[in-house]
Amino acid sequence: MGFLKANAGKLGLVAVLLVAAIAFLAFGGGGKPSRSGKSQFVCVATGEIFWLERKPRIPPAENPDTGQRTLVPCHENEDGTVSVSSRVRSVVKQLDDEGVNQYVDPETLVVRAAP
C-alpha cells in the first residue's frame, strides 16, 4: 500500500498520458489524411498523383489541370512504389504508343517518380 501512496502522482500522470495517446490516435492524430470517397489516379504525361471523387469513369480520365485525358487509376504498393492496375494495361499501352505516356512503364505498370 505504501508503494501506491508514494507513487500516486506518477501513476495518475501515466494514466492521463495513456488516455491522451489513445484519444489522439482514435480521433485522427497522426497518419495520412482521410481519402474516403476518393480514388487515386496518376497522370501518365506528368507523373502527378490526383485524388478524385469516386464515380464511374472510363479511363483515361481527364486531368483537371490540363483538360487532357491522361489519368489512369493507380495504387500504392507495400514497398512505397505506385502501380497502375493491370485492368488498364491496354489504355497505358495506347497512351504509350501515342507518345503521351512518360511515367508508367507499359510492361511492369510501375509509375516512375516525377522529377
C-alpha contacts under 8 A as a table, 3 or more apart, distances in Angstrom:
res1	aa1	res2	aa2	distance
1	M	4	L	5.37
1	M	5	K	6.55
2	G	5	K	5.19
2	G	6	A	6.09
3	F	6	A	5.22
3	F	7	N	6.07
4	L	7	N	5.20
4	L	8	A	5.45
5	K	8	A	5.28
6	A	9	G	7.86
7	N	10	K	5.25
7	N	11	L	6.17
8	A	11	L	5.14
8	A	12	G	6.06
9	G	12	G	5.10
9	G	13	L	6.20
10	K	13	L	5.10
10	K	14	V	6.21
11	L	14	V	5.09
11	L	15	A	6.17
12	G	15	A	5.09
12	G	16	V	6.24
13	L	16	V	5.13
13	L	17	L	6.18
14	V	17	L	5.15
14	V	18	L	6.07
15	A	18	L	5.11
15	A	19	V	6.24
16	V	19	V	5.24
16	V	20	A	6.16
17	L	20	A	5.02
17	L	21	A	6.09
18	L	21	A	5.16
18	L	22	I	6.26
19	V	22	I	5.21
19	V	23	A	6.17
20	A	23	A	5.13
20	A	24	F	6.04
21	A	24	F	5.05
21	A	25	L	6.28
22	I	25	L	5.32
22	I	26	A	5.96
23	A	26	A	5.06
23	A	27	F	5.93
24	F	27	F	5.60
24	F	28	G	6.52
24	F	29	G	4.81
24	F	30	G	7.79
25	L	28	G	5.75
25	L	29	G	4.98
25	L	30	G	6.76
26	A	29	G	7.18
28	G	31	G	7.36
35	R	38	K	5.57
35	R	39	S	7.81
35	R	51	W	7.72
37	G	53	E	5.98
37	G	54	R	5.58
38	K	51	W	5.79
38	K	52	L	5.17
38	K	53	E	4.35
38	K	54	R	4.85
39	S	51	W	5.43
39	S	52	L	5.37
39	S	53	E	6.29
39	S	54	R	5.64
39	S	73	P	7.34
40	Q	49	I	6.94
40	Q	50	F	5.80
40	Q	51	W	4.65
40	Q	52	L	6.51
40	Q	73	P	5.86
40	Q	74	C	5.66
40	Q	75	H	6.45
41	F	49	I	5.73
41	F	50	F	5.12
41	F	51	W	6.26
41	F	52	L	7.36
41	F	71	L	5.76
41	F	72	V	5.25
41	F	73	P	4.23
41	F	74	C	5.16
41	F	75	H	7.82
42	V	47	G	6.04
42	V	48	E	5.71
42	V	49	I	4.54
42	V	50	F	6.13
42	V	71	L	5.34
42	V	72	V	5.59
42	V	73	P	6.40
42	V	74	C	6.23
43	C	46	T	5.51
43	C	47	G	5.13
43	C	48	E	5.42
43	C	49	I	6.52
43	C	50	F	7.74
43	C	63	N	7.01
43	C	70	T	5.27
43	C	71	L	4.44
43	C	72	V	6.63
43	C	103	Y	7.91
44	V	47	G	5.60
44	V	48	E	7.96
44	V	70	T	5.69
44	V	71	L	6.36
44	V	72	V	7.37
44	V	92	V	7.92
44	V	95	L	7.88
44	V	100	V	6.96
44	V	101	N	4.71
44	V	102	Q	5.78
44	V	103	Y	5.24
44	V	104	V	6.06
45	A	70	T	6.50
45	A	100	V	5.63
45	A	101	N	5.17
45	A	102	Q	5.24
45	A	103	Y	6.54
46	T	102	Q	7.07
46	T	103	Y	7.01
46	T	114	A	6.86
47	G	102	Q	7.55
47	G	103	Y	5.44
47	G	104	V	7.99
47	G	111	V	7.39
47	G	112	R	7.27
47	G	113	A	6.71
47	G	114	A	4.98
48	E	114	A	6.89
57	R	61	A	6.54
58	I	61	A	6.39
59	P	69	R	7.85
59	P	71	L	6.92
59	P	72	V	5.80
59	P	73	P	7.73
59	P	88	V	7.43
59	P	91	V	7.04
60	P	69	R	5.28
60	P	70	T	5.43
60	P	71	L	5.06
60	P	72	V	5.27
60	P	91	V	6.84
61	A	69	R	5.05
61	A	70	T	6.14
61	A	71	L	4.77
61	A	72	V	6.40
62	E	66	T	7.96
62	E	67	G	5.62
62	E	68	Q	5.37
62	E	69	R	4.08
62	E	70	T	6.12
62	E	71	L	6.09
63	N	66	T	5.52
63	N	67	G	5.17
63	N	68	Q	5.51
63	N	69	R	5.97
63	N	70	T	6.09
63	N	71	L	5.94
64	P	67	G	5.57
64	P	68	Q	7.99
70	T	95	L	7.82
70	T	100	V	7.78
72	V	84	V	7.10
72	V	88	V	7.35
72	V	92	V	7.80
73	P	84	V	6.09
73	P	85	S	6.82
73	P	88	V	7.92
74	C	82	V	6.69
74	C	83	S	5.47
74	C	84	V	4.27
74	C	85	S	6.09
75	H	82	V	5.59
75	H	83	S	5.61
75	H	84	V	6.48
75	H	85	S	7.63
76	E	80	G	6.06
76	E	81	T	5.82
76	E	82	V	4.39
76	E	83	S	6.43
77	N	80	G	5.33
77	N	81	T	5.36
77	N	82	V	5.80
77	N	83	S	7.00
78	E	81	T	7.42
81	T	110	V	7.24
81	T	111	V	7.30
82	V	110	V	5.99
82	V	111	V	5.43
83	S	104	V	7.97
83	S	109	L	5.56
83	S	110	V	4.32
83	S	111	V	5.48
84	V	88	V	7.29
84	V	89	R	7.82
84	V	104	V	7.68
84	V	109	L	5.28
84	V	110	V	6.41
84	V	111	V	7.18
85	S	88	V	5.87
85	S	89	R	7.09
85	S	109	L	7.30
86	S	89	R	5.01
86	S	109	L	7.29
87	R	90	S	7.73
88	V	91	V	5.21
88	V	92	V	6.40
89	R	92	V	5.14
89	R	93	K	6.11
89	R	106	P	7.10
89	R	109	L	7.38
90	S	93	K	4.95
90	S	94	Q	6.09
91	V	94	Q	5.08
91	V	95	L	6.20
92	V	95	L	5.14
92	V	96	D	5.99
92	V	101	N	7.16
92	V	104	V	7.37
92	V	106	P	6.18
93	K	96	D	4.93
93	K	97	D	6.09
93	K	106	P	5.81
94	Q	97	D	5.07
94	Q	98	E	6.24
95	L	98	E	5.05
95	L	99	G	6.33
95	L	100	V	5.27
95	L	101	N	5.32
96	D	99	G	5.10
96	D	100	V	5.79
96	D	101	N	4.58
96	D	102	Q	7.50
96	D	106	P	7.17
97	D	100	V	7.66
98	E	101	N	7.66
99	G	102	Q	7.60
101	N	104	V	6.51
103	Y	111	V	5.55
103	Y	112	R	5.04
103	Y	113	A	7.26
103	Y	114	A	7.27
104	V	109	L	5.69
104	V	110	V	5.69
104	V	111	V	4.43
104	V	112	R	6.05
105	D	108	T	5.59
105	D	109	L	4.91
105	D	110	V	5.52
105	D	111	V	6.41
105	D	112	R	7.30
106	P	109	L	5.29
106	P	110	V	7.97
